[in-house]
Amino acid sequence: MSLLFNPKKYKDRNYPDERSKEIMLKTIQWFEDKGAAKLKEDYHSKEFCEDFQQFVTEEGIFETLFLPKGYGSDPDQYYSTYRMYEFSELTGFYGAAYWYVYHVSTLGLDPVLLGDNEEAKHKAARKLKDNAFCAFGLSEQEHGADIYSSEMKLYPQGDGTYLANGRKYYIGNGNVASTVTVFGKFADTDDYVFFVVDANHPNYECVKNIVNYNQQYVAEFALHDYPITEADILSRGSKAWDDMLNTINICKFNIGSGATGIVTHSFYEAINHAYHRELYGGKVTDFPHVKRLYSDAWLRIMGMKLFGLRATDYMRIANENDKRYLLYNPIMKMKVAIQGEIVHELLWDIIAAKGFEKDMYFEQAVTELRGYPKLEGTRHVNMALIAKLIPSYMFMPGEFEEIGRITDNRNDDFMFNQGRTRGYAKTKFHDYNIAYKTLAHLPNVQVFMEQIEAYKDYLVVSGQGLSEQMKDFDYLLAVGELFTMVAYGQLIIESARMEGVSDEIMNQMFDVFVRDFSSFAVDLYGKPLNTDAQIEKIIKMIKRPVPNDAEFEKILNEEVYSLVDVYQQNP
Ligand SMILES: Cc1cc2nc3c(=O)[nH]c(=O)nc-3n(C[C@H](O)[C@H](O)[C@H](O)COP(=O)(O)OP(=O)(O)OC[C@H]3O[C@@H](n4cnc5c(N)ncnc54)[C@H](O)[C@@H]3O)c2cc1C
């Protein structure tokens, strides 16, 4: 079975229980029944997906997906990042608007689930039965990523109650959600607070939809003397702050899986079109450049998928002594989403005019995917996080037991107990060489390992001065992109072994990654801040892959072009 998501072959997938399989199959059926024409019509008319809201509410789908053990009405309830991965990919595959309402609902619910208020958790779980859509009220118009400056306030009334006043901006589902979690401050102490409101309350004003580019409702809302009691307060002070960051930690993972779903669909559409198209008496897919574009696109999607699955394992086994997910998660968010954009560029160069046609999923996918790297922290914000882990990851590996693929029905306890968000830079990782050595016999992995060694040499000569240089975000981004490649490749290798991906595919994939590493090295090379010693080492990172035409053709014909016509959405 192909590793890439294919709704028409989904029955064969391995799930630990019937309910998991049921929610996926029902959702696929719902989208296929709705059909491509109606999905596109709703996209073009910017129809908010109320029909999807009704469907997931009636079927209890978000209850199954979002609630941890002990909450909701199912005695076998559990929270699984694997299931979330699969559902996120599925919704992305059919349309970012559906993915987005799912994504912001889980973002909206998690501050309740992470908070200290037990009664509020059960109440929010019950509310999902009437309306599964939730909203996460963090951002404010004036402050963007600067959350410290939040102006939403709770004013104490002297009797233990409060009145909430303030505005939030860019809040998905802010038009309909009955659980809207709001981050703000107590007006008297300036301490942080997370509390919950309902969009149907008369003191909640949904001011407007800020965007007009697709079906999403990204609201500005205002609270006018909205009454709040202790029952609505989820967490306070540093706990509220940590819950906010930990919520984003859990949920930004969806960005990578959603992006993978989007480009998988785009890929099917693009290959179905080009393979059957003849120009000058030959197939479009026989042009040498088209072969390269398809091969690169497919290998990149495979990388996205393999990385995502492996990162899922690390989310699931996380515990107080194993926070490796803190690196893999921002990579999932940033790197995987950006890989998706690259895939679209490659595919669009092939299908050209067809990619503009209004009946294609493709024309909407390329527009919608562009938002992904910009949500839940920009590329810079995520790279700032990633780069803090360079010393620990590259030079101070720890010991960890090997873990396999985790698709079972365990409850991902730690996601809801991540604790304080301090000590990030001290996070420990296992030695990346363990993975790379398993494929050291492949010529392109070998070259990639030489690039990593050159990068390490660069870090060594950079010494303490590097942290000063990285205060310049432009420089940090260049250094961080190279570091990200190391961890990205590592998890892909680990994952490929579990999925039985062939050496030939991996060698071709690392052909792409060697080129990527070189191009990031060239970018770093051009930075004015470099010292002469750094420049000397950077040049050593620039390498070319080892060509293998026969292997390239084999993968192209046996893997990439074998996906022609395997998926066509119902009309
Ligand atoms: C479609 C859409 C849906 C959204 N949905 C929600 C939602 O449901 N709930 C919600 O709360 N928010 C939501 N947001 C808000 C989103 O999370 C914000 O876009 C994000 O917080 C960044 O704010 P900003 O875009 O205003 O950028 P700014 O914060 O103004 O950033 C400007 C620039 O400064 C850089 N920068 C900022 N901080 C740092 C830093 N610490 N280090 C380095 N560089 C930095 C950024 O990289 C960027 O280039 C949504 C946004 C959009 C567009």
The ligand as an ORCA input file, in Angstrom:
! r2SCAN-3c Opt
* xyz 0 1
  C      -5.953     33.201      8.731
  C      -5.507     33.440     10.123
  C      -6.085     32.756     11.160
  C      -5.681     32.967     12.477
  N      -6.329     32.316     13.500
  C      -6.066     32.652     14.788
  C      -6.845     32.128     15.865
  O      -7.782     31.352     15.652
  N      -6.562     32.532     17.139
  C      -5.561     33.395     17.411
  O      -5.357     33.711     18.572
  N      -4.795     33.914     16.409
  C      -5.023     33.559     15.120
  N      -4.278     34.108     14.092
  C      -3.209     35.045     14.415
  C      -1.827     34.505     14.139
  O      -1.479     33.540     15.035
  C      -0.925     35.719     14.110
  O      -0.800     35.983     12.750
  C       0.389     35.506     14.779
  O       0.197     35.585     16.169
  C       1.446     36.524     14.369
  O       0.978     37.809     14.482
  P       1.076     38.801     13.226
  O       0.680     38.024     12.020
  O       0.295     40.001     13.523
  O       2.613     39.111     13.075
  P       3.504     40.068     13.998
  O       3.505     39.534     15.374
  O       3.101     41.488     13.807
  O       4.933     39.831     13.387
  C       5.567     40.723     12.456
  C       6.940     40.204     12.133
  O       7.739     40.158     13.322
  C       8.357     38.897     13.457
  N       8.376     38.496     14.866
  C       7.381     38.630     15.778
  N       7.758     38.110     16.960
  C       8.995     37.628     16.806
  C       9.926     36.984     17.676
  N       9.642     36.709     18.953
  N      11.077     36.619     17.171
  C      11.388     36.872     15.878
  N      10.562     37.485     14.998
  C       9.392     37.871     15.462
  C       7.490     37.943     12.669
  O       8.257     36.873     12.146
  C       6.955     38.798     11.541
  O       7.824     38.748     10.453
  C      -4.656     33.882     12.758
  C      -4.052     34.576     11.702
  C      -4.473     34.367     10.408
  C      -3.832     35.137      9.312
*
